[in-house]
Amino acid sequence: MEQYIQPFVDVCLSVFPEFVGSAVTAERPHFMDKNDIHDWDVSAIIGLTGEARGAVVISMKKQLALRLTGMLTGAEHSDMDDEVVDAIGEIINIIAGNAKRGLEESFRLVISLPTIVKGAGHTIQWPNDQARIICIPFKIFENDSFCLSVAIESHTGA
């Protein structure tokens, strides 16, 4: 499983300084239950298909989404408007697209367009009941954090 997770960690460590201008720190990944309660306000989801299937999800609080969007666009945002939704979708698109290259030694993947879910207490419908979901927590700025959740199931038995 680690070989599937490391490309996502590596991408976040390089993408955030490059595109947002702020470094992130990866914390200890952990398995999460699809029914776990969380306090995220927005999640961006990319589906994975091909020789494996699954999903990659970035989840965060509203204030972090607003701050990241401001850093990306140069404009201040006070609410979850279309530009904020687009920015968070673009972040997951960049992460999934770059991580896909790191996974090509294991299998060929096709990534979907991002889907955004917003609202306190929202839930994510994962590909199946057996999917093992790994949350990779990241710290950014002084006190903010986000979770990059990854669930990949190989069709090749890898």
ABEGO torsion letter per residue (X at the ends): XAAAAAAAAAAAAAAAAAAAGBBBBBBBBBBBBAABBBABABBBBBBBBEABBEBBBBBBBAAAAAAAAAAAAGBBBABBBAAAAAAAAAAAAAAAAAAAAAAAAABBBBBBBBBBBBEBGBBBBBABAABBBBBBBBBBEAABBBBBBBBBBBAAGX
